[in-house]
Amino acid sequence: MEFEYFVVFAEMRTGSNFLEASLNGFEDLQCYGEIYNPHFVGHHNKDELFGIDLAQRETAPIALIERIKSNTDGIGGFRFFNDHDPRVMAHVLADPKCAKIVLTRNPLDSYVSLKIAAQTGQWKLSDVKQRRSAKVTFDEAEFLRQLADKRDFQLDILRGIQTSGQTAFYISYEDIGDTAVLNGIAQFIGSKHQIDAAAKSTKKQNPSDLEDKVTNYDEMVKALASIDHFGLSDTPNFEPRRGPGVPGFYTASRAPLLYIPIRSGPHDQALDWLAGVDAVGVDALQTGLSQKDLRQWKKQHPGHRAFSILRHPLARAHHVFCQYVVPKEDNNFQDPRRIMRNKYGVSVPKNGDLSGYSKDDHKVAFINFLKFLKGNLAGQTSVRIDAVWASQSSLLEAAAVVALPDVLIREDQAALQLSRLAEDLGLSGGGYQPAAADTPFGLADIYDAQLEKLCFQTYRKDYISFGFGDWSA
């Protein structure tokens, strides 16, 4: 594929000036700098390029790319950092006619270099005689913030090229002076030329060791030792992306209240409370909304409040088990139920007859159901990850695209918290009635530490995200 333009994804203090200068050494390549820098267009103190100034760029950002394509003798490009216009990033990542070069550097070196440049005021060095040196102090919190920003930027780039079926040319800071690598980049972009040496107009500013550049070097080393380089603390998430589920939201008949349900929570109890706020029946609540309907409702109800009710992960899993797996009633779960019984030891009665189904049978079957859920949520089973047992975190993340609950209420505190919510709005409240125990056996009938441990392994993200402890506590 022939590229029409290129972008160098980089960060401050990664050597992007040096790389740009080298690319401009090719006769048919021209890099125009940071054309989407929030403060200038291309390079410092420049406020326009090809007749497009800052104001015009804000209104029509992609027009600048079109000017580069039409005004460059060869292939033009630019550098792009993580604080540049996100509209442009989305455009170039999706554009197969754009060659992507990703420049990276050790984030600690970048951080120290950035602090030195900020302290000395020297952002680019062309003559070693003019070099300004300084020692800086390592700030752990500041470094971690920058590290998180860089990580997010790189993940956005990676996802963009993956989902669009493209590839990128990755280059590290250490290789930007390698002529062979530079010629490889040029060939990747589509240049017909080669160079014999890297640019000489830009010099490395701080060549000394980190120990000579950081005042609190030993403190820095200790701080870095605690950083989780390999993401060991990350909770893997293999659950499918879901839509926000707006048609399942409920608004009160008159009160400015929005209920965002979480599947397999105390849904009927929440609806009864919401209807009671306006002293109406549940059928008077508004649901089946479109996203447009929801936006209009928000505009019509200034000061509105949105709430969701969280159920303890173990109680929720047990409710799902009793509601959809133990009985043979819901045709939507006929195949999953059969697979659970035949392959995962979830030994509930085949025909739904519970006459000989004991409490011990129930506990053994529920243990195996939790084991099944652990594999299912990790994408290791053939059964769909159904919304009724998906993690509450993933369901709320999906809803957050259009509406976030500003009140997250735990089920065991629902009566108190909903009453306070009503009072905040000057309402009398509808009176919340707790859900009845599950049948044929309640969780209290079979609960022990083994169940809690299995559930934590299955719903680790919910336990950690929402601070749940043991169900029995």
DOTIMI-443373 format. One record per residue (C-alpha): residue in one letter; x, y negated, z negated. Coordinates in steps of 0.02 Angstrom, whole numbers, plus 32768, in hexadecimal, padded with zeros to 4 digits. Layout:
N
+----+------+------+------+
: aa :    u :    v :    w :
+----+------+------+------+
:  A :    X :    Y :    Z :
...
+----+------+------+------+
This chain:
473
+----+------+------+------+
: aa :    u :    v :    w :
+----+------+------+------+
:  M : 8000 : 8000 : 8000 :
:  E : 803F : 7F52 : 802A :
:  F : 8032 : 7ED6 : 7F9B :
:  E : 7FFA : 7E24 : 7FB9 :
:  Y : 8042 : 7DDB : 7F18 :
:  F : 8092 : 7E13 : 7E75 :
:  V : 8086 : 7DF3 : 7DBB :
:  V : 810C : 7E0A : 7D35 :
:  F : 80B8 : 7E37 : 7C91 :
:  A : 812D : 7DFF : 7C07 :
:  E : 813A : 7DA5 : 7B60 :
:  M : 819D : 7D13 : 7B22 :
:  R : 8256 : 7D3F : 7B08 :
:  T : 8253 : 7DDE : 7B6F :
:  G : 82C6 : 7D9E : 7BF9 :
:  S : 823C : 7D6C : 7C70 :
:  N : 8297 : 7CCC : 7CA5 :
:  F : 832F : 7D34 : 7CD5 :
:  L : 82C3 : 7DB1 : 7D33 :
:  E : 8269 : 7D26 : 7D90 :
:  A : 830D : 7CD7 : 7DC4 :
:  S : 834B : 7D7E : 7E06 :
:  L : 82AA : 7DA1 : 7E67 :
:  N : 82B9 : 7CF5 : 7EB5 :
:  G : 8362 : 7D2E : 7EF9 :
:  F : 8305 : 7D9A : 7F76 :
:  E : 82E1 : 7D3C : 8017 :
:  D : 822D : 7D77 : 8024 :
:  L : 81FA : 7D6C : 7F6B :
:  Q : 81C8 : 7CD1 : 7F09 :
:  C : 8196 : 7CD0 : 7E52 :
:  Y : 8141 : 7C2E : 7E1C :
:  G : 8154 : 7C3E : 7D61 :
:  E : 80CA : 7C3E : 7CDF :
:  I : 8042 : 7BF8 : 7D4E :
:  Y : 7FBD : 7C1D : 7CC9 :
:  N : 8019 : 7BD9 : 7C32 :
:  P : 7F98 : 7B78 : 7BCA :
:  H : 8009 : 7ADD : 7BC7 :
:  F : 8053 : 7AD3 : 7C75 :
:  V : 8049 : 7B1D : 7D23 :
:  G : 80E0 : 7B86 : 7D51 :
:  H : 816C : 7B34 : 7CF0 :
:  H : 8183 : 7AB8 : 7C62 :
:  N : 8147 : 7A06 : 7C88 :
:  K : 80ED : 7A3C : 7D28 :
:  D : 8031 : 7A1F : 7D29 :
:  E : 8006 : 7A59 : 7DD9 :
:  L : 8034 : 7AD7 : 7E5F :
:  F : 7FFC : 7AD7 : 7F14 :
:  G : 7F83 : 7A4A : 7EEE :
:  I : 7F2F : 7AA2 : 7E5B :
:  D : 7F41 : 7A4D : 7DB3 :
:  L : 7F16 : 7A86 : 7D03 :
:  A : 7E60 : 7A4F : 7D0C :
:  Q : 7E43 : 7AA2 : 7DB4 :
:  R : 7E9A : 7B40 : 7D79 :
:  E : 7E25 : 7B49 : 7CE4 :
:  T : 7D8C : 7B3C : 7D54 :
:  A : 7DC7 : 7BB5 : 7DDC :
:  P : 7E5D : 7C18 : 7D9E :
:  I : 7E66 : 7C96 : 7E2D :
:  A : 7E76 : 7C0A : 7EAE :
:  L : 7F2B : 7BF4 : 7E79 :
:  I : 7F52 : 7CA8 : 7EA8 :
:  E : 7F03 : 7C8C : 7F52 :
:  R : 7F71 : 7BF0 : 7F6B :
:  I : 800C : 7C55 : 7F41 :
:  K : 7FDB : 7CDC : 7FBD :
:  S : 7FBC : 7C5F : 8049 :
:  N : 804F : 7BEA : 8027 :
:  T : 80DD : 7C64 : 8008 :
:  D : 8153 : 7C9A : 8092 :
:  G : 815B : 7D4F : 805A :
:  I : 810C : 7D8F : 7FB9 :
:  G : 80E9 : 7D19 : 7F2A :
:  G : 80CB : 7D3F : 7E74 :
:  F : 80CB : 7CFD : 7DC2 :
:  R : 80EF : 7D2A : 7D0D :
:  F : 805F : 7D4F : 7C98 :
:  F : 8063 : 7D53 : 7BD8 :
:  N : 7FE3 : 7D91 : 7B5A :
:  D : 7FA5 : 7CE1 : 7B32 :
:  H : 7F80 : 7CB5 : 7BE7 :
:  D : 7ED4 : 7CB0 : 7C38 :
:  P : 7E7C : 7D58 : 7C16 :
:  R : 7E10 : 7D40 : 7CB2 :
:  V : 7EAD : 7D4A : 7D1B :
:  M : 7EEB : 7DE5 : 7CC2 :
:  A : 7E47 : 7E3E : 7CE5 :
:  H : 7E52 : 7E0A : 7D9C :
:  V : 7F05 : 7E40 : 7DBE :
:  L : 7EF5 : 7EE5 : 7D60 :
:  A : 7E61 : 7F14 : 7DCE :
:  D : 7EB3 : 7ED7 : 7E6F :
:  P : 7F10 : 7F62 : 7ECD :
:  K : 7F60 : 7EDD : 7F3B :
:  C : 7FC1 : 7E9A : 7EA5 :
:  A : 8068 : 7EEA : 7E79 :
:  K : 807B : 7EFB : 7DBE :
:  I : 8125 : 7EEE : 7D68 :
:  V : 8126 : 7F0A : 7CAC :
:  L : 81BC : 7EC3 : 7C50 :
:  T : 81D9 : 7EFA : 7B9C :
:  R : 825B : 7EDC : 7B15 :
:  N : 827B : 7F1C : 7A66 :
:  P : 81F7 : 7EB9 : 7A05 :
:  L : 826F : 7E93 : 7975 :
:  D : 82EE : 7E48 : 79EC :
:  S : 8263 : 7DE1 : 7A3D :
:  Y : 8226 : 7DA6 : 7994 :
:  V : 82D1 : 7D6D : 7958 :
:  S : 82F8 : 7D1C : 7A00 :
:  L : 8253 : 7CBE : 79FA :
:  K : 8275 : 7C7B : 794C :
:  I : 8323 : 7C43 : 797E :
:  A : 82E0 : 7BEB : 7A19 :
:  A : 825A : 7B94 : 79B2 :
:  Q : 82DC : 7B5C : 7934 :
:  T : 835E : 7B20 : 79B2 :
:  G : 82E7 : 7AE0 : 7A37 :
:  Q : 834A : 7B3F : 7ABB :
:  W : 82D8 : 7BAF : 7B22 :
:  K : 8348 : 7BCC : 7BB7 :
:  L : 8406 : 7BD0 : 7BCA :
:  S : 8461 : 7BB0 : 7C6D :
:  D : 850C : 7B81 : 7C27 :
:  V : 855C : 7BDB : 7B94 :
:  K : 85AF : 7B39 : 7B5C :
:  Q : 8503 : 7AF5 : 7B32 :
:  R : 84CE : 7B88 : 7AC8 :
:  R : 8482 : 7B5D : 7A1F :
:  S : 8487 : 7BE1 : 7996 :
:  A : 8424 : 7BF5 : 78F7 :
:  K : 83F9 : 7C73 : 7871 :
:  V : 8342 : 7C94 : 784C :
:  T : 82DC : 7CE4 : 77C1 :
:  F : 8279 : 7D82 : 77E4 :
:  D : 81C1 : 7D73 : 77B3 :
:  E : 8170 : 7E1F : 77A9 :
:  A : 80BB : 7DE4 : 77BA :
:  E : 80E7 : 7D75 : 784D :
:  F : 8146 : 7E02 : 78A4 :
:  L : 80B8 : 7E7E : 788B :
:  R : 803B : 7E04 : 78D7 :
:  Q : 80A9 : 7DED : 7970 :
:  L : 80C6 : 7EA9 : 797C :
:  A : 800A : 7ECA : 797B :
:  D : 7FEE : 7E47 : 7A03 :
:  K : 8075 : 7E96 : 7A70 :
:  R : 802E : 7F44 : 7A56 :
:  D : 7F7F : 7F0C : 7A84 :
:  F : 7FC1 : 7EB5 : 7B20 :
:  Q : 801E : 7F50 : 7B5A :
:  L : 7F88 : 7FBF : 7B39 :
:  D : 7F18 : 7F4A : 7B9E :
:  I : 7F93 : 7F53 : 7C30 :
:  L : 7F9F : 8010 : 7C24 :
:  R : 7EE3 : 8027 : 7C1F :
:  G : 7ECB : 7FAF : 7CAF :
:  I : 7F3E : 800C : 7D25 :
:  Q : 7EFE : 80B5 : 7CEB :
:  T : 7E46 : 8090 : 7D04 :
:  S : 7E65 : 8042 : 7DAF :
:  G : 7ED2 : 80D2 : 7DEC :
:  Q : 7F6F : 8067 : 7E01 :
:  T : 8021 : 8069 : 7DC4 :
:  A : 809F : 7FE8 : 7D8A :
:  F : 815C : 7FD0 : 7D8D :
:  Y : 819D : 7FD2 : 7CDA :
:  I : 8242 : 7F7F : 7CB1 :
:  S : 8297 : 7F61 : 7C0A :
:  Y : 82FA : 7EC9 : 7BD5 :
:  E : 839C : 7F2B : 7BDC :
:  D : 8384 : 7F4E : 7C97 :
:  I : 835E : 7EA0 : 7CD9 :
:  G : 8416 : 7E85 : 7D05 :
:  D : 8424 : 7F2B : 7D61 :
:  T : 842C : 7F06 : 7E1B :
:  A : 83F0 : 7FB4 : 7E4B :
:  V : 8355 : 7FA1 : 7DDE :
:  L : 8333 : 7EF2 : 7E22 :
:  N : 833D : 7F35 : 7ED3 :
:  G : 82C4 : 7FBF : 7E9E :
:  I : 8248 : 7F3E : 7E60 :
:  A : 8256 : 7EDD : 7F02 :
:  Q : 823A : 7F7A : 7F67 :
:  F : 81A2 : 7FA3 : 7EFA :
:  I : 8158 : 7EF7 : 7F1D :
:  G : 817A : 7F05 : 7FD7 :
:  S : 8219 : 7EA1 : 7FF5 :
:  K : 827F : 7EC9 : 8090 :
:  H : 831F : 7E89 : 8042 :
:  Q : 839C : 7EB4 : 7FBB :
:  I : 8411 : 7E50 : 7F4C :
:  D : 84C5 : 7E72 : 7F16 :
:  A : 84BB : 7E25 : 7E68 :
:  A : 843F : 7DE8 : 7DE7 :
:  A : 841E : 7D2F : 7DD1 :
:  K : 84A9 : 7CCC : 7D7D :
:  S : 8443 : 7C32 : 7D54 :
:  T : 8402 : 7C7A : 7CB1 :
:  K : 846B : 7CBC : 7C21 :
:  K : 8447 : 7D26 : 7B88 :
:  Q : 8431 : 7CAC : 7AF9 :
:  N : 844E : 7D12 : 7A5B :
:  P : 84C7 : 7DA2 : 7A7F :
:  S : 84FE : 7DC0 : 79CA :
:  D : 84BF : 7E4B : 7958 :
:  L : 841C : 7E38 : 78F7 :
:  E : 847D : 7E38 : 7854 :
:  D : 84D0 : 7D97 : 788C :
:  K : 842B : 7D45 : 78BE :
:  V : 83B9 : 7D6E : 7829 :
:  T : 83D5 : 7D23 : 777D :
:  N : 8375 : 7DAB : 771F :
:  Y : 83B2 : 7E3F : 7785 :
:  D : 83A9 : 7EC0 : 76F8 :
:  E : 82F7 : 7E8A : 76CD :
:  M : 82C9 : 7E9B : 7784 :
:  V : 830E : 7F4B : 778D :
:  K : 82A5 : 7F7F : 76F7 :
:  A : 8209 : 7F30 : 7741 :
:  L : 8222 : 7F86 : 77E9 :
:  A : 8231 : 802F : 7794 :
:  S : 817A : 8026 : 7763 :
:  I : 813C : 8008 : 7815 :
:  D : 80E0 : 809B : 7862 :
:  H : 813B : 80A3 : 7909 :
:  F : 80E5 : 8141 : 7944 :
:  G : 8034 : 8117 : 7910 :
:  L : 8033 : 81A1 : 788C :
:  S : 7FAB : 8146 : 782D :
:  D : 7F3C : 812F : 78C4 :
:  T : 7E99 : 8191 : 78C7 :
:  P : 7E85 : 81DE : 7974 :
:  N : 7DDE : 81B9 : 79C3 :
:  F : 7D9E : 8229 : 7A4F :
:  E : 7CE8 : 81F4 : 7A43 :
:  P : 7C9C : 81B5 : 7AE5 :
:  R : 7C7B : 80FD : 7B01 :
:  R : 7BC3 : 80D7 : 7AEA :
:  G : 7B4D : 804F : 7B1C :
:  P : 7B13 : 7FD6 : 7A95 :
:  G : 7A67 : 8029 : 7A8B :
:  V : 7A06 : 7F86 : 7A86 :
:  P : 795D : 7FD9 : 7AAF :
:  G : 796C : 8034 : 7A09 :
:  F : 7980 : 7F92 : 79A4 :
:  Y : 78EC : 7F50 : 793F :
:  T : 78B9 : 7E9F : 7914 :
:  A : 783F : 7E70 : 788C :
:  S : 778F : 7E3B : 78BD :
:  R : 77AE : 7D87 : 7885 :
:  A : 7845 : 7D7F : 7813 :
:  P : 78F0 : 7D57 : 7860 :
:  L : 7931 : 7E07 : 7840 :
:  L : 7986 : 7E7E : 78B9 :
:  Y : 799F : 7F35 : 788D :
:  I : 7A2C : 7F90 : 78E8 :
:  P : 7A0F : 8049 : 78C7 :
:  I : 7A99 : 80C8 : 78B2 :
:  R : 7A5E : 8172 : 78EB :
:  S : 7A3C : 81F0 : 7860 :
:  G : 7A31 : 8169 : 77DD :
:  P : 7999 : 813C : 7770 :
:  H : 793D : 80FF : 780A :
:  D : 7887 : 8115 : 77D5 :
:  Q : 78AA : 80C6 : 772D :
:  A : 78FD : 802F : 7781 :
:  L : 7868 : 8018 : 77F5 :
:  D : 77ED : 8022 : 7765 :
:  W : 784F : 7F9B : 7709 :
:  L : 785C : 7F2D : 77A3 :
:  A : 77A1 : 7F39 : 77C3 :
:  G : 777C : 7F18 : 770C :
:  V : 77D9 : 7E72 : 7713 :
:  D : 774B : 7E2C : 777C :
:  A : 76C6 : 7E9D : 772F :
:  V : 76A4 : 7EF3 : 77D5 :
:  G : 76AA : 7FA5 : 7814 :
:  V : 7743 : 7FF0 : 7867 :
:  D : 76EB : 7FE9 : 790E :
:  A : 76F0 : 7F2A : 7904 :
:  L : 77AF : 7F2A : 790A :
:  Q : 77FF : 7EF9 : 79AF :
:  T : 786E : 7F79 : 7A05 :
:  G : 789B : 7FB1 : 7AB4 :
:  L : 78F5 : 7F0C : 7AD0 :
:  S : 7967 : 7EE5 : 7B61 :
:  Q : 7A07 : 7E83 : 7B43 :
:  K : 79B0 : 7DEA : 7B8C :
:  D : 791F : 7E03 : 7B15 :
:  L : 7998 : 7E0E : 7A84 :
:  R : 79F0 : 7D6D : 7AB5 :
:  Q : 794A : 7D12 : 7AC2 :
:  W : 7914 : 7D56 : 7A18 :
:  K : 79B5 : 7D15 : 79CA :
:  K : 799A : 7C69 : 7A15 :
:  Q : 78E8 : 7C66 : 79D6 :
:  H : 791C : 7C99 : 7926 :
:  P : 79A9 : 7C28 : 78EB :
:  G : 79F7 : 7C66 : 784A :
:  H : 79CA : 7D19 : 7874 :
:  R : 7A1D : 7DA9 : 7818 :
:  A : 7A4A : 7E55 : 7859 :
:  F : 7A63 : 7EEF : 77ED :
:  S : 7A91 : 7FA6 : 77FA :
:  I : 7A8C : 802D : 7776 :
:  L : 7B1F : 80A2 : 7760 :
:  R : 7B05 : 8152 : 7721 :
:  H : 7B8F : 81B2 : 76C8 :
:  P : 7BE4 : 821F : 774E :
:  L : 7BC3 : 82C1 : 76EF :
:  A : 7B0C : 8296 : 76CF :
:  R : 7AF9 : 8264 : 7784 :
:  A : 7B49 : 8305 : 77C6 :
:  H : 7AD9 : 836B : 7754 :
:  H : 7A3F : 830B : 778E :
:  V : 7A6D : 832E : 7844 :
:  F : 7A87 : 83E5 : 781C :
:  C : 79DD : 83F3 : 77C9 :
:  Q : 7984 : 838B : 784B :
:  Y : 79C9 : 83CF : 78EE :
:  V : 7A25 : 8473 : 78CE :
:  V : 79CE : 84D7 : 7846 :
:  P : 791F : 84CF : 7890 :
:  K : 78FB : 8506 : 7941 :
:  E : 788D : 8474 : 7970 :
:  D : 78E9 : 83F4 : 79DB :
:  N : 7900 : 8431 : 7A8D :
:  N : 7988 : 83B0 : 7AA9 :
:  F : 79F7 : 8413 : 7A33 :
:  Q : 79C9 : 84C0 : 7A6F :
:  D : 7A6C : 84DE : 7ACD :
:  P : 7AE0 : 848D : 7A4C :
:  R : 7A89 : 84F0 : 79C3 :
:  R : 7AA2 : 8593 : 7A22 :
:  I : 7B5B : 856D : 7A40 :
:  M : 7B74 : 8540 : 7989 :
:  R : 7B25 : 85E5 : 7954 :
:  N : 7B80 : 8653 : 79D1 :
:  K : 7C2D : 8604 : 79D4 :
:  Y : 7C44 : 85A3 : 7934 :
:  G : 7BF2 : 860D : 78AF :
:  V : 7B67 : 8591 : 7888 :
:  S : 7AF7 : 8620 : 7851 :
:  V : 7A4C : 85CF : 7848 :
:  P : 79B5 : 863D : 786F :
:  K : 79AA : 865E : 792A :
:  N : 78EE : 8652 : 7932 :
:  G : 78DA : 85C5 : 78B4 :
:  D : 7889 : 8635 : 7831 :
:  L : 78D1 : 85FA : 778A :
:  S : 787A : 867A : 771C :
:  G : 791A : 86DC : 76FD :
:  Y : 7990 : 8647 : 7706 :
:  S : 79E5 : 862F : 765D :
:  K : 7A43 : 85A0 : 760E :
:  D : 7AE7 : 8601 : 7624 :
:  D : 7ABD : 861D : 76DC :
:  H : 7A9E : 8563 : 76ED :
:  K : 7B44 : 8534 : 76A0 :
:  V : 7BAA : 85AC : 770C :
:  A : 7B51 : 8570 : 77A9 :
:  F : 7B6B : 84B9 : 7779 :
:  I : 7C25 : 84D8 : 775A :
:  N : 7C35 : 851E : 7809 :
:  F : 7BCF : 848F : 784E :
:  L : 7C4C : 8413 : 7803 :
:  K : 7CDA : 8476 : 7853 :
:  F : 7C7E : 8470 : 78F8 :
:  L : 7C66 : 83B3 : 78E7 :
:  K : 7D1F : 8399 : 78C8 :
:  G : 7D4A : 83EF : 796C :
:  N : 7CB9 : 839F : 79C8 :
:  L : 7CE9 : 82ED : 7998 :
:  A : 7D9B : 8314 : 79CD :
:  G : 7D5E : 8347 : 7A7A :
:  Q : 7D87 : 83FF : 7A5F :
:  T : 7CDC : 844C : 7A81 :
:  S : 7C6B : 845A : 7B18 :
:  V : 7BDB : 840A : 7AB9 :
:  R : 7BB7 : 8351 : 7AD5 :
:  I : 7BE5 : 82D8 : 7A4B :
:  D : 7B33 : 82AA : 7A23 :
:  A : 7B06 : 8202 : 79D8 :
:  V : 7AAD : 8258 : 7946 :
:  W : 7B55 : 8293 : 7901 :
:  A : 7BCE : 8218 : 7953 :
:  S : 7C32 : 81B1 : 78D6 :
:  Q : 7BD9 : 8119 : 7891 :
:  S : 7C74 : 80B4 : 78BF :
:  S : 7C61 : 80DD : 7978 :
:  L : 7BA7 : 80B6 : 7978 :
:  L : 7BC3 : 800C : 7927 :
:  E : 7C52 : 7FE7 : 799F :
:  A : 7BDB : 8008 : 7A2F :
:  A : 7B55 : 7F96 : 79E7 :
:  A : 7BD6 : 7F0E : 79C6 :
:  V : 7BE0 : 7EE8 : 7A80 :
:  V : 7B3B : 7E8A : 7A6F :
:  A : 7B15 : 7E7F : 79B5 :
:  L : 7B75 : 7E98 : 7914 :
:  P : 7B1B : 7EB5 : 7870 :
:  D : 7B4E : 7E2B : 77F9 :
:  V : 7B12 : 7E9A : 776A :
:  L : 7B4F : 7F4E : 775C :
:  I : 7AF0 : 7FA5 : 76D2 :
:  R : 7B17 : 804D : 7683 :
:  E : 7A81 : 80BD : 7671 :
:  D : 7A94 : 80D2 : 75B6 :
:  Q : 7A8E : 8014 : 75A1 :
:  A : 7A08 : 7FF3 : 7624 :
:  A : 797B : 7FC2 : 75AC :
:  L : 79E6 : 7F3E : 7556 :
:  Q : 7A3F : 7EFC : 75F0 :
:  L : 79A3 : 7EEF : 765B :
:  S : 794A : 7E94 : 75D0 :
:  R : 79D9 : 7E16 : 75C9 :
:  L : 79D5 : 7E04 : 7686 :
:  A : 791C : 7DDB : 767F :
:  E : 7938 : 7D5E : 75F3 :
:  D : 79C1 : 7D08 : 7659 :
:  L : 793E : 7CE9 : 76E0 :
:  G : 78B9 : 7CB1 : 7666 :
:  L : 7854 : 7D51 : 767D :
:  S : 7803 : 7DBE : 75FB :
:  G : 784A : 7E60 : 763F :
:  G : 77F0 : 7EFE : 7671 :
:  G : 7827 : 7F78 : 75E9 :
:  Y : 78A0 : 8000 : 761F :
:  Q : 7879 : 80B7 : 75FC :
:  P : 790D : 8130 : 75FE :
:  A : 790B : 81C3 : 7675 :
:  A : 78CF : 826B : 7634 :
:  A : 794A : 82FA : 761D :
:  D : 7970 : 8364 : 76B6 :
:  T : 7919 : 8409 : 76CF :
:  P : 7920 : 849E : 76C1 :
:  F : 79AC : 8474 : 7644 :
:  G : 79EF : 83CF : 7608 :
:  L : 7AA5 : 83A0 : 760D :
:  A : 7AAB : 83A2 : 754F :
:  D : 7A7C : 845B : 7553 :
:  I : 7B1C : 848C : 75AF :
:  Y : 7B98 : 83FE : 7591 :
:  D : 7C4C : 8422 : 7560 :
:  A : 7CFC : 83DE : 7580 :
:  Q : 7D14 : 844E : 7617 :
:  L : 7C84 : 83FB : 7673 :
:  E : 7CC7 : 834F : 7649 :
:  K : 7D75 : 837D : 7689 :
:  L : 7D30 : 83C3 : 772C :
:  C : 7CC5 : 832B : 7747 :
:  F : 7D56 : 82B5 : 7727 :
:  Q : 7DBD : 8312 : 77A9 :
:  T : 7D2C : 8302 : 7823 :
:  Y : 7CF9 : 824E : 7802 :
:  R : 7D9F : 8207 : 77C5 :
:  K : 7D83 : 8164 : 7823 :
:  D : 7CDB : 8144 : 77D0 :
:  Y : 7D1E : 816C : 7723 :
:  I : 7DB0 : 80F5 : 773A :
:  S : 7D57 : 806C : 779C :
:  F : 7CC7 : 805D : 7722 :
:  G : 7D1F : 808E : 7682 :
:  F : 7CB7 : 8126 : 7659 :
:  G : 7CEA : 8192 : 75C6 :
:  D : 7CA7 : 823C : 7594 :
:  W : 7BEC : 8251 : 75AE :
:  S : 7BD9 : 828E : 74FA :
:  A : 7C2C : 81F4 : 74AF :
+----+------+------+------+
